Amino acid sequence: MNEETLTNIHQQWMQMALSEAMKAVGNTHPNPAVGAVIVRDGHVLGKGFTQACGGNHAEVEALKNAGDVSGAALYVTLEPCASQGRTPACTSAIIPSGIQTVVYASSDPNPSMAGGAQVLADAGIEVVANVCQAEADSLNRPFFHYIQHNMPWVIAKAAISLDGKMATRTKHSQWISGAASRKHAHGVRALCDAIVVGVGTLVHDNPSLTVRDAAIMGKPPLRVMLGKHAPKPWKDCKLLSGEAPSRFYVIHDSDDALAWSELGMDVVLVENYEAAFQHLAADGCLQVLLEGGGKLHAACLEHGISNELLLYQAPLLIGGVDAMSFWHGEGVETMQNALHIANIERQILGDDMLIRGDIVYPA
């Protein structure tokens, strides 16, 4: 078999492993979403994906479902882990199984778990690396970002008018976007570990921040308020309901913050905005949806916290110098300091335009 044919075969089976990994997205944090397929003589013996945190990794699930795997090849979207965490090292399950070849896509960025490829090679197993790596890396972008930066992947989401407004001058905002956009946004919510709003949005909109019209694979997203000061609490605040867990990050302590705690809210005092997001990441919230308002979006853009932009732009004009805009802050001084959006995706949703891309900060 020539090299090109072998490469095509590896890519074919890795695509199946990536499909398995997709089944785990949104349900494994703080672990990565991984898929695995075991193949022998062109036939699938078993496949699996990473279970919720504390459960089996993809390789172990595939081995469990496969039976006899002697002489087979294991295709897995992430380098098998070499150390024990909440579960035993995957290399410990692979080596005695009879697997002859391991083909993986992404290298493990976690220094405490990396090195599985070398462990397998030292045990006499053939190892092929970096097959369909770009696709696999993209699948676990929040995990990779957390390992590298100790921060969650933050998606800055907003519904805006054509002139960039999130609300009128009277704070009225329901609804700027149409039904198709709102349904899409709930699908994004379902894939996130936390949904964050500022105090202004909390007071003016009293949002529930729950997922509707979309399936949740794991736990419902944590509902988060973030602000410099806590407002006076009110008992019919929707975030005090038992529909999903809630948390309030407060930068300046006050009697009002204590009052929220007495009503059952998890209140965490932090030094600044970045510390709040670091706390979320340490708590396993690796993909976070930042829903505003404009002042919180401004703070996160000006501090380099937001990583991805998700805008639902409606064919409306709102106007008004006092109307809330998406970046309701100082902004940049010159065009050379403007933030750029890369890897742009555009999609029509009803009458709205979805604009999505990665935020690139100037050097």
Disulfide bonds with the S-S distance in Angstrom:
none
